[in-house]
Amino acid sequence: MTGRRIAYVPIIKITFAAALLAFIGWLALQLWNPWSKEETAFVDISALFEKQRASPYRAGLPDERNFKVIAENDAFRLLADATTAHFQIVDKSTGKLWRSYPDPEHWQNETIPGTWKNHLSSPIMIEYVNAKNYKSSSVTAGLIENQGYLEQFQTTGNGFTVTFAFPKVQFKIPVEVTLHQNYVETKLIDSGLVEGELSLLNVKLYPLFGAQPSNGQEGYILLPDGSGSLIHFQQDRIMPQLTYNESVYGHDLSYYNENTGRQRIAMPVYGLKSGDQAFVAIIAQGEEFANIYAAPSGAVGLSNWVTTEWKYRKRFFQSVSRSTGEGFYTYSGDKFLTDSRATRYYPLAPDKSDYVGMAEVYRQYLIEEQGVNPVTPARQDIPLYLDIVGADIEQGLFFDSYLKATTTEEAAELVRHIYDLGIRHLNINYAGWQQDGYSTHGGYFPVDKRIGGNNGMKQFISFAHSLDIPVYLTANYTINTNGDDGFWWRRDGLRNLAGTVLENQKHPDQDESIFVSPGFYEKVVYSDLDEFKKLGADGIYFEDGIGQQVNTDFNTRYLSSRADVVDIQRRILTRSKEELGSVIANNVNFYALDQIRHVHRLTSDYSYDVFISEAIPFAQIVLHGLRTYSLEWSNVRDEWENEFLRSVEYGAYPAYVLSGDRADNLKRSYSLWHYSLNYKDWIQQIAQEYQRSNEALAEVQDKFITGHRTLAPGVKETEYGGNYRIIVNYNHTEFRKDGVTVPARDFVVMKGENTP
């Protein structure tokens, strides 16, 4: 038996005095910003606008006769209009034109009401609120409705700078637009931002860049939703008012979040295609404070458009009573500040104007600017990834019970059995090895004696190494369930803007675990690295935490903005890799790619919004040839056959979560709600799936995906390098076309330059 995991004693019923203190705390937050880079000297904001001499911004689209070339390189020309600060990009080889404003050809058909029509023609759109009045509503505005004007429009040799002034609401927002070799970059300069009595919530800069209506031309918006999804151009869509708006790198739990149930955005990238003209946008700086906003045709105007929404403040819930849950929603008084906020727009050539071409641009960006080097295959055969579960616990009335799944001796037997199937390229992740098993976090060392202890783990790792099999130990340092590692929830817990320590509860039957301040878990990881080395582990498998969770920390001991948290996690990954040799993580945000070796359990799904037309393997197209990846564990799939075919289509390697054959009933466990982990029940399935996957993917382990398309309903083709194709048939009937036959519910591999 093991003691109940209680991380803290709940706070007792709050008094009126405590509620008053909470309100005073909220007022203090309006005056305090732990990361503010602003000067505290008094500035007469109104005087900055009294000297205005420029004419107010005019309604309507810019006169295209006023555009002049202000920058040029071998591929593109950048033209700008000094009276509106709108710009155009022209591809010199094709004459294709991308505008920062709506297409004039279709503007006369725009039916959206006048105020919003003015917003859509504006080069900048803002949302603001009176943060000092928590009952006030936010307002969306463009330059025209605020009698806005341009200040100091200046060319720079490779672009221009300008400041957008909003005199009625007292905002000034400086902007820089620059032409580079194969992209144009738009940037907000936070250091020059001026803000009066009202509070800036977000900015959309050149929101209608590349926008096009649904006028019968084939096109779509690319979203980094899960593995990737498309919103195809369409008229008369169901629920046309719906839009997409999600935070890059996922929700920040320290603020209010609407529970949309959507997949987390792991890639700061989006795109738009119209006919044979397309662009892909990469949020290259400040992405921790960005959302991706998409409006299909009919949602906000006739155009299909997608843009970066730069966040300066977010809503949060100010609790005044923990016992009753009473409180109110408001905004912090101070804004997020970062050095730069930059979006790059890459115009694509006509033969690359699809989501594969967009993925190629993003892949090259990762290689050249993020240091994500292409893989070199370790073996001729593909890898098989095995997660072995050591133990978990079962919740009891007074005490939790220990459920033994796989001792280190049994793990060696499991590995030997699979190795003897002829599968020699194995990778092991050992989970639930810590004290009290898989669901217990904090004080990972020593290895629990009930599965073999430190000596047993050393022997198992040594055995695996004798077969040239690496072993990673699974850990999640972002939560704590037991107070070990010197963790005290009041002192070391992650706090939201209201000062509340955040809890994590994945299932109603679970006790809450506490989110750990990133500044605290960084120290714990570093102190544990020697223990991992002593066991001989090849690395750490960071599961469900580092690389995924990006939450602002308002704990005054460890103050960390979202950008700080990304930096902390990158430092952890870098040092872990340096000291242990390798790290892996599951379904990570792409800022982690340069340090990790493998992306485990990468999502292959999307969010099922009603406006989504099609799910695509955008993330997998980007990753193949850069990092190995697997999808969901094969033995917990909902639809085994369909998802096996999808893994082949997506170029993913097989993965299983397994236990020894004498495991306790893990269906009763705290976290592992899987019905069948006994490895002996899966031996035949593992051998068959590995053989088929290896048949399809062994030859292209280091190859980029260069094509992906639908050949017919339920039939997909993935192309590698132009002369290697895999055609997957999801249908219950045979597929025949151009001399190619694919059996029902199966795939074929086509090799050679002349494949159909």
CORCORKA-V904077 format. One line per field, one symbol per residue. ss: DSSP state (~ for helix, > for strand, _ for the rest). psi: psi as a letter, one per 40 degrees, with the letter a starting at -180 (. if undefined). A space follows every 50 residues. Layout:
ss=???
psi=???
This chain:
ss=_>_____________~~~~~~~~~~~~~~~~_____________~~~~~~ _____________~~~_>>>>>___>>>>>______>>>>>_____>>>_ ___~~~~______~~~~~~~~__>>>>>>_________>>>>_~~~__>> >>>>>___>>>>>>>>____>>>>>>>>>____>>>>>_~~~_>>___>> >>>>>______>>_____>>>>>_____>>>>___________>>>>>__ ______________>___>>>>>>__>>>>>>>>>_~~~>>>>>>_____ __>>>>>>>>>___>>>>>_______>>>>>_________>>>>>>>>_~ ~~__~~~~~~~~~~~~~~~______________>>>>>>_>>>>_____> >>>>___~~~~~~~~~~~~______>>>>>>_________________~~ ~_~~~~~~~~~~~~~~___>>>>>>___>>________~~~~>_>_____ >_>>________>>>>_~~~~~~~~~~~~~~~~~~___>>>>________ __>______>_~~~~~~~~~~~~~~~~~~~__>>>>___~~~_____>>> _____________>>__~~~~~~____>>>___~~~___~~~~~~~~~~_ __>_>>>>>______~~~_________>~~~_~~~~~~~~~~~~~~~~~~ ____>>>>>>>>__>>>>>>___>>>>>>_____>>>__>>>___>>>>> >_____
psi=iiihhhdihihihiidddddddddddddddehheeheiieihhgdddded eheiiihiiiiiheeehiheiiaddihhiiheeeeiiihhhddeeihhie iihddedeeheiidddddddeieihihiigeeheeiiihhiaddeefiii hfhhiedeaiiihhhgddefihhiihhihadeihhhhhgddehhhbdihh dihhhfdeheiiigfehhiihhifhbeiiigihiifihgeehihhihhei iheeihhhgeeiiihehgiiihhhbfhiihhhhdieddfiihhhhihedg idihiiihhhhdiiiihhiehddeeiaihaiidiihiidihhhhhhiiid eegaddddddddddddddeefgiiihhdidiiihhhhhhdiaihhiddii ihhhdhiddddddddddddeeegegihhhhifeiheadehhhfdiihhde eeadddddddddddddefhihihhiheeiheeeieehhdddeihiadeeh hiihheideiiiihhhhddddddddddeddddddeeieahhhhfchedhg hhhehedfhhiddddddddddddddddddddiiiihfiieeededidihi fhieiaefidehdhiifddddddhediiiiaihdeeidgdddddddddde fiiiiihiiiefiigedeiddgfhdgehddeeddddddddddddddedef deiiheihihdihehihhhheefhihhhheieiihhhfehhhihfaiihh iidfi.
